């Protein structure tokens, strides 16, 4: 059964949860990994959800911010080591916009050993993608789109699952109108929700180009979204975050609502 394995749910500055990243798992237990959080903590998150890195062959990186990029280097390092020791079958593919290709390659060349970096172009492949471009990844036809961020070039994606449901990932910034065709009446909308609306003066989400729970709930209602998932949040209310966020969202959105904790799995049915 297809599922979303949520590796992390927090924003860049959290300490009580991991940075937002996830796995899309198909019925054959193959994985598309999306972002990799900050640092080698990504290895711990994968271990805790019992997903061996040797089973991951496809990855999408949204943008260059540290809470989404630096774990990618650790994934490449680990995959390369497994390849060199004969413990990784096949190749590893990363999809990202063109600016990220040079950034990822440069960081790897500066920080990883030659035995790993020599695998680029042989078994480690970075594929630049353009706005509106589609790629066949696993059994999914995935369409990448530029969210037109003012902070750093960032892409999201939309795909139709094998069960016919549509899933839209908007990156870690608020939805913009040019993404209407990807988000309208989607079955699953994955969207950031930096904090509660009532706490906007504390966390100042609008100054950081982020949304409140109320904002996203109202948006999902307008877009007629069937399932809404909220993440990329603050962590001050981590122990009560699920109940607090659901309580606020329920005032404005009546569809199925998810506010996952780190390492939760969500069945995509």
Beta strands, then each sheet from edge to edge (+ up, - down):
strand 1: 3-8
strand 2: 21-25
strand 3: 31-34
strand 4: 56-60
strand 5: 92-97
strand 6: 124-129
strand 7: 134-137
strand 8: 140-146
strand 9: 155-160
strand 10: 166-169
strand 11: 188-192
strand 12: 227-231
strand 13: 256-258
strand 14: 265-267
sheet 1: 6+ 5+ 4+ 3+ 2- 1+ 14-
sheet 2: 7+ 8- 9+ 10- 11- 12- 13-
end
